[in-house]
């Protein structure tokens, strides 16, 4: 029995073959296939062909499950899972699986050999592209060295030269053999951002280290970041409050993030839930920024009748200054725009001075979405399935708190002057990386100074 596995359908009968197209096999082939499907089998050998600089010991963990298979169908499933794990490492361009009967003097009657035929990525890959947006054009050069030391390490360098600013980043990624979700990363970077809603320019030069690991059904990330921040005015018309924030600061912070994600997709999920909780503590490891920052995101998705999906989301966060020094404009929360409260301009809700938005120390936002297929289902089963009709209701609030007051006063202030909006539109899913929306929004609860 010699078969290729690329890939193995895990559900459904869509194998692309009709019963009438299958030739009648000979009796000997039938008996051999019956033995392999109905009786126990033993995987005697697993081979990996095509390795160059990759060390075999780091791949042993990924393919170990194949040896535990008990019958042919189990072998195929476990081999497919091992193939997915090998591709996930990001060091192979192609992985093919061949399952064959064992050969040689030690071959058993029910023995199988599984061979993974791999094609490694080049030692160095590069990319070049241009980006246009926010009245700025930039050229982005990327350089990637996959599998640097032969155990799925990755070194990445990216350089962006723009008409206004220049940025760069260097990162090193190291997974633990056999546990790809448990990994370590180091980053060096310089990033410049322009925030016209605050008339602010920020340049960050820093270093960070991250350790990610799964724990039960959750994924955690521990991070230390040290960053030298330079804040400046983006325009001569910047308000005095923004000018007061200008200058240099050093932030050293420890943060922790926990994620539980059971959604079937990150762009347009049809089912599942998401929970994100982030904590950041700055000041205890150095620097002149001292604060405790907490925020969360919660999302539920439920599939309804007629292929429609109901989605509900809730966000919230709180920034607590430590000591007598007020919080920095670069650390505060911002609200408004297509990613939070539609119908309002980007980050144009909350405290502001002379037209510049200063952010807030506490916020909440919620949303309810109903996604349905396009009317009359044009292009069903093809291009039309990338589009969804979209009905939504958004709400939120952003403000500063007097931490001398009690919790009841805080909740009362967050319940005042709630901004909300509703509307409808069309959503286009761009692969599994982004979505494009065309919406008609009606903003409500608009306060003085909002846009």
FIZA-201424 format. One record per residue (C-alpha): x, y, z. Coordinates in steps of 0.25 Angstrom, whole numbers, plus 5000, padded with zeros to 4 digits. Layout:
% residues N
XYZ
...
***
This chain:
% residues 451
500050005000
500650134996
499950264997
500250414998
499550505008
499450645004
498650675012
497650575018
496250625018
495750615033
494250625031
493250605020
493250515008
493850614998
495050534993
494850574978
494550434974
493250364970
493050224972
492850194957
494250254955
494950144964
495550024956
495249894962
496549844969
497049704969
496749604980
498149614986
498149764987
496749754994
497249655004
498449735007
497549865009
496649785018
497749745027
498249885028
496849945031
496249845040
497449785048
498449855057
499649915050
501049955055
501850075051
503250015050
504050135044
503850285042
504750345032
504950495029
505650515016
506150645011
506850705023
507950795022
508350885033
507150845042
507450765054
506650635055
506550635070
505650755070
504650685060
504550555068
503550625077
502650665065
502550525059
502550445072
501050425071
501150345059
501750225066
500450215075
499550195064
498850055064
498150045051
498250105037
497250215038
497950255051
499250255044
498750345034
498150445044
499350445053
500250465040
499450585036
499550645050
501050625050
501050695036
500350815041
501250825053
502450815044
501950925035
501551015047
503051015050
503251115039
504551045034
503950965022
503451005009
502750875007
502450745014
501850625008
501550485015
501650345009
501150225016
501650095011
501749945016
503049915024
504249855016
505449785020
505849665029
505149715041
503849755034
502549705041
501349655033
500549775039
501749875039
501750015033
502750115029
502450265029
503350355021
503250505022
503850575010
504250715014
504750835006
505450935015
505351085013
506551165008
507551215018
507151355015
505851415010
505551555007
504351645003
504151784998
502851864998
502352004998
501252055007
500352175005
499452235016
499252355025
499752445015
501152375015
501852275006
502852175011
503752075006
503851945014
505051845013
505051715021
506051605023
505751475030
506751365034
505851245037
506451125045
507751195048
508351095057
507550975052
506450965063
505351055057
505951185062
505651315054
506351445052
505651555046
506051695042
505051805036
505451945031
504452045027
504852175020
503752275019
503452415014
503352465028
503952355037
504952245038
504752115046
505451985048
505251855056
506151735059
505551615066
506051475070
504951365072
505351225079
504251115081
504451005091
504650875084
503350795084
502550915090
502451015079
501451105087
502551115098
503551215092
504451325095
504651455087
505551575088
505251705080
506051835077
505351945070
505152085067
503752125063
503152265060
501652295060
500852415057
499552435064
498852555057
497652545066
498552585078
499552675069
500652575075
501852505069
502452395077
503752325075
504052195083
505452135084
505452005092
505751865095
504751755100
504751615104
503551515103
503251385108
501951315103
501451185108
500051105109
499451075122
498250975122
497251045112
497951185113
499151245106
500051345114
501151445111
502051505121
502851625115
503851725120
504051855112
504951965113
504752085104
505252225102
504052315098
504252445091
502952525090
502752645081
501752735074
501252695061
500752835057
501052985061
499552985065
499752885076
499052915089
499852955101
499452825108
500152745097
501352835098
501452815113
501552665110
502652685100
504052635103
504752505107
504352395117
504852255120
503852145123
504252005128
503051915130
502651775133
501351725127
500551595126
499451555116
498551435116
497651395104
496551295103
496151275089
495151175084
494751245071
494751175058
495351305051
495951435056
495351515045
493951475043
493651365054
492351285053
492451225067
493351225079
493751325090
494951415093
495551465106
496751555107
497351615120
498551705120
499251755132
500451855132
501251905143
502352015141
503252085150
503751975159
504851925149
505352065146
504952185138
504152315141
502752255137
502052195149
500652135147
499752005147
498951985135
497851875133
496951855121
496151735116
495351695103
494151595103
493451545091
492351435088
491951385075
490651305072
490251245059
488751265056
487751225046
487951255031
489451255032
489451385041
490351405052
490151495065
491351545071
491451625085
492751695090
493151775102
494451845105
494951925117
496151975124
496752055135
498052135137
498452165151
499652255153
500652225164
501152335172
500952485170
501352495156
500152495146
500052395135
500652415121
499852445109
500552325102
500052225113
498552265113
497352205106
496652255094
495252235088
494552255075
494652205061
494352075053
495051985063
494252035075
493052135074
492752145059
492152275054
493252355062
494552405056
495752325060
496052345075
495252465076
494452435088
494752485102
495652595109
496152695099
496852825099
496752925088
496352815078
497452715082
496952595089
497752555102
497252415104
496652365117
496952275129
495752195129
494852145118
493852045114
493252005100
492251905096
491651855082
490551765077
490751715062
489851635053
490551575041
489651515030
489851465016
489651565004
488251575000
487851474989
489251404992
489951444979
491251364977
490851264987
491951154989
492951254983
493351394983
492051434989
492351365002
493451465005
492351575007
491451585019
490351685022
490651755035
489651825045
490251875058
490051955071
491252015077
491452095091
492552145100
493052245109
494452305112
494852395124
495752425135
495452385150
495752455163
496252335170
495952395184
494452365181
493852225183
493452125173
491952175172
492452305168
493352245157
492252165151
491352285151
492352365143
492552255133
491052245131
490952395128
490952445114
491052305107
491352315093
490652215084
490352185069
489652095060
489652065045
489851955034
490851925024
491551815016
492851745021
493851685012
494751575017
496251585012
496751445014
497051425029
497751555032
496851665030
495451715027
494851835019
493651905023
492652005016
491752055027
490652155028
490652205043
489752295051
490452345063
489652375076
489952435089
491052535083
491652625094
492352755092
493652735086
493352605079
493652585065
***
